[in-house]
Amino acid sequence: MTATRWTFSGRILGVGTTSGVRLVVGVWDTSPLGSFADVMVEQAGGHRILLAPSQEVADFVAGTYTFDETRIEPVEVELPGDARMEVVSSSLSLVAALGRRTAMGWLLRGIPRRVAANPLFSTATDPVARVILRGVRTRGTAGQGRREYYGATDVRAVTSVSGRLDGVDLGTLTAVDPPASFGFSSTPRRPSLTQVVTTIRQR
C-alpha cells in the first residue's frame, strides 16, 4: 500500500479473564485490507500474540503494534442475534455475552459519525479520555512512524466471557487490568464492545 492514511471501520472487543489473559478482537467491516478480523492476545506473563488471517494483515498490524509471536490462521467472528460475539481460530475459541449500551455509549451516539471519525476530534478528546476512562487513548504514536486516532461511536458492556486458548480454559470475565502492552491501544478497563473508526497516518 502506498497511501499515507488508512481508515478502518468496525468494532473492537476488549476483555480480561481470570486466567490473566487479556484479548483485543478487531472486527473490521471496511478497511484498505478488506473485511477481516484479528486478535491481539497478552498472556498473564506478558507474552503478546497476534492472530491474523493473512500475511498481509499480519504485516500491517505488526507494523503498528508490538508482538512477541505472530500466528497466521483463519479468524472467524459471528454476532448471532446481536446478543453475543463468537470468535474462532485455530488457537482460540471465545464467546462474549453482550449487555446494554453504556452511559458512554449513549453519549457517543449523540455525536455525528463524521465528527467522531475526524482525527481532529480524537485529538481534542484524548486528554478527557485519559482521565475518565482508564486505559483509553483516542490518539497516539504507533510503529513505523505512524500516528493512530480512534473515533468511537458506540459502546456496549460485556457481561460474561468463556473460551480456550491453545486448549487451556481462559476462566471468567474480569477487568482488562493491567492494560495490554501492544503499544498504543484504546481498550477500556471495563470489558466492552466499541464501535469505532480508526485512522492511521504515516508521518
C-alpha positions in Angstrom: 0.0 0.0 0.0 1.4 3.4 -0.9 -1.2 5.6 0.9 -0.2 7.6 3.9 -3.6 7.4 5.5 -5.6 4.3 6.2 -9.1 4.1 7.7 -10.6 1.1 9.4 -14.3 0.9 10.4 -15.7 -1.7 12.7 -15.7 -2.9 16.3 -13.2 -3.6 19.0 -13.9 -6.2 21.7 -11.7 -5.8 24.8 -11.9 -8.3 27.7 -9.8 -9.6 30.6 -10.1 -13.1 32.0 -9.3 -14.6 35.4 -6.5 -16.6 33.8 -4.7 -13.4 33.3 -5.1 -13.5 29.5 -6.3 -10.2 28.0 -7.8 -10.1 24.5 -8.5 -7.4 22.0 -10.5 -8.5 19.0 -10.8 -6.2 16.0 -13.7 -6.8 13.6 -13.2 -4.6 10.6 -16.1 -4.2 8.1 -14.3 -1.9 5.8 -10.5 -1.3 5.5 -7.7 -1.0 2.9 -7.2 -4.7 3.6 -10.9 -5.6 3.0 -13.2 -7.1 5.6 -11.3 -9.1 8.3 -10.9 -9.9 12.0 -7.8 -10.2 14.1 -7.0 -10.9 17.7 -4.3 -9.4 20.0 -3.6 -11.7 23.0 -1.5 -10.9 26.0 -0.9 -13.8 28.3 -0.5 -13.5 32.1 3.3 -13.4 31.9 3.3 -10.7 29.3 3.8 -12.8 26.1 2.0 -11.0 23.3 0.5 -12.9 20.4 -1.1 -11.7 17.1 -3.7 -13.9 15.4 -4.1 -12.7 11.9 -6.0 -14.2 8.9 -3.3 -13.5 6.3 0.3 -12.4 6.0 -0.8 -9.0 4.6 -2.9 -8.3 7.7 -0.1 -9.6 10.0 2.5 -7.4 8.3 0.3 -4.3 8.7 -0.9 -4.9 12.3 2.6 -5.9 13.4 3.9 -2.7 11.8 1.6 -0.7 14.0 1.8 -2.7 17.3 4.3 -4.9 19.1 4.1 -8.6 19.4 6.4 -11.5 20.6 4.7 -14.0 18.3 2.5 -13.9 15.2 0.2 -16.7 14.1 -1.3 -16.8 10.6 -4.7 -18.6 10.9 -8.3 -18.1 9.9 -10.2 -15.8 12.4 -14.0 -16.1 12.2 -16.3 -13.8 14.1 -20.1 -14.0 14.4 -22.7 -11.9 16.3 -25.7 -14.2 16.4 -28.8 -12.3 17.4 -26.6 -9.3 18.4 -26.5 -10.8 22.0 -23.0 -12.2 21.9 -19.8 -12.3 19.9 -18.3 -15.6 19.0 -14.6 -15.8 17.9 -13.0 -18.9 16.5 -9.5 -19.5 15.2 -7.1 -22.5 15.3 -5.7 -21.2 18.6 -8.7 -19.5 20.2 -12.4 -20.1 20.9 -14.1 -17.2 22.6 -17.8 -16.3 23.4 -18.6 -12.9 24.9 -22.1 -12.1 26.1 -23.1 -8.5 25.2 -25.1 -6.3 27.5 -26.7 -2.9 27.1 -25.3 0.2 25.7 -23.2 2.0 28.4 -23.7 5.6 29.5 -20.6 6.5 27.4 -22.2 4.7 24.5 -25.4 6.8 24.8 -23.2 9.9 24.9 -21.2 8.9 21.8 -24.4 8.1 19.9 -25.3 11.8 20.1 -22.1 12.8 18.2 -22.4 12.8 14.4 -20.3 9.9 13.0 -18.4 12.2 10.6 -17.4 14.3 13.6 -16.4 11.3 15.8 -14.3 9.9 13.0 -12.3 13.1 12.4 -8.7 12.8 13.7 -9.0 16.4 14.9 -11.9 15.4 17.2 -9.8 12.4 18.5 -7.0 14.8 19.3 -9.3 17.1 21.2 -10.9 14.4 23.2 -7.7 12.5 24.1 -7.0 14.4 27.4 -10.5 13.8 28.6 -10.5 10.1 27.7 -7.3 9.6 29.7 -8.9 11.0 32.8 -12.4 9.4 32.8 -11.6 6.1 31.1 -8.6 4.4 32.4 -6.7 2.6 29.7 -8.2 4.6 26.9 -6.4 6.8 24.4 -8.0 8.4 21.4 -4.7 9.3 19.7 -1.1 8.2 20.0 2.0 7.1 18.2 2.3 3.7 16.6 5.1 1.7 14.9 7.0 2.8 11.8 6.4 6.5 12.4 2.6 6.1 12.3 0.0 8.0 14.3 -3.3 6.4 15.2 -6.7 8.0 16.0 -9.7 6.3 17.5 -13.2 7.8 16.9 -15.7 5.8 19.0 -19.4 6.0 18.1 -21.0 3.5 20.5 -20.1 1.2 23.4 -21.8 -1.9 24.8 -20.9 -3.7 28.0 -19.6 -7.2 28.0 -21.3 -9.2 30.8 -19.6 -12.6 30.6 -16.9 -14.5 28.6 -15.8 -18.0 28.2 -13.2 -19.7 25.9 -10.0 -21.5 25.5 -6.6 -20.5 24.2 -4.3 -23.3 23.0 -6.7 -25.7 24.7 -6.4 -24.0 28.1 -9.5 -22.6 29.7 -9.5 -18.8 29.9 -11.6 -18.5 33.1 -14.3 -15.9 33.6 -14.6 -12.2 32.8 -12.6 -9.6 34.6 -11.3 -6.1 34.0 -8.6 -5.5 31.3 -6.0 -4.9 34.0 -3.1 -4.4 33.7 -3.7 -2.7 30.4 -2.5 -4.6 27.4 1.0 -3.6 26.2 0.9 -3.9 22.4 1.7 -0.2 22.1 -0.8 2.5 21.6 -4.3 1.0 22.1 -7.7 2.1 23.3 -9.2 -0.7 25.3 -11.1 0.5 28.4 -10.5 -1.3 31.7 -14.2 -2.2 31.7 -14.8 -5.1 29.2 -16.7 -3.7 26.3 -17.5 -3.8 22.6 -16.8 -0.4 21.0 -18.0 0.7 17.6 -15.0 2.7 16.1 -13.4 4.3 13.2 -9.7 4.0 13.3 -7.4 6.3 11.3 -3.7 5.6 10.9 -1.4 8.1 9.3 2.1 7.6 8.1 4.4 10.5 9.2 
